[in-house]
C-alpha cells in the first residue's frame, strides 16, 4: 500500500489552517500518512505557537522546533530524515490547498514519475500597495506556469514550493546544505535530479501562495539569491537565465562595464524597483549588474 509523509518547513508563519486542511485530506485518502511540521527557529513566537498548538493537537502530526536556524535546504533534509513513509510531499508553509482533491491528485500521479510537481498560483491582486515588484514578477511568470509549458523543460522548471518525490530518490539527491540564505537551492536540486536521471512530471495541481513580499523584502531576497547563484554557479548547470547572461558577459570580458553601471546606478534602479511602477527589465538588469559586482 502507498504511504505519504507531508513535510512542511516553517519560518515566521501561521500554518495552522494548512495543517488542518491536509490532515482532513489525508484521512480521506485512506492510506498511511503523516504530517511533519518543522519550525526553523522562528523569531515571531506568536505565529510559532499557533502552528505548534494545531500540529500537536492532530493525530498523525509531529512537530519539531529547531534550536537555531539551519536554513531552507537543511530543514528539508532534516524532515526527510524524520519521515516514515515512501512518498514525500514537500510544501511551503505560506500556502493553501486550493483543491479539495489536492493530495489525491498528487497520489494518482505518483506512479508516472519519481518526482511530481504541481505548480504554484497566487491569490493576491495588485491592490497590495508596497508589493508591486513581487506582484509584477509573479504576474509575468503566470504565462509559463501551466503543466504543458513546464514539461517542455521539466528540470529547469522545478520548484521546491510543493513537490512529491519518492523517498529513495530524495535520499539519493538531497538538498545542498551549503545554501543557507534564500534562493537557488531549488535550481540546484532540479539540476541534481537531471544528473541522476530521476524522472519528473509536472501536473496542474497548484499550491496557492498567500500574500506577497513587500518591495523592500523581495529586493533583499533577490540580492541574497544572486549571491547564492554566484557562489554556487558551478553546481547550477544552465537552468538559470541570470547565470547564462552572466557567463556571456564574463566570456566577452565585459564584467567591468556592468560593475560600473552598478556602482553609479544601483540606487537609481532601486528607486524604480521600490516604487509603484517597477520595471521587470530593469529588475533583470539590476540582478545582472549586481552579480557582475561580486567577487
Secondary structure, 3 states (H helix, E strand, C coil): CCEEEEEEEECCCCCHHHHHHHHHHHHHHCCEEEEEEEECCCCCHHHHHHHHHHHHCCCCEEEEECCCCCCHHHHHHHHHHHCCCCEEEEEECCEEECCCCHHHHHHHHCCCCCEEECCEEECCCCCCCCCHHHHHHHHHHHHHCCHHHHHHHCCCCCCCCEEEEEHHHHHHHCCCCCCCCCCCHHHHHHHHHHHCCCCEEECCCCEEECCCCCHHHHHHHHHHHHHHHHHCHHHCCCCCHHHHHHHHHHHCCCHHHHHHHHHHHHHHHHHHHCCCCCCHHHHHHHHHHHHHHCC
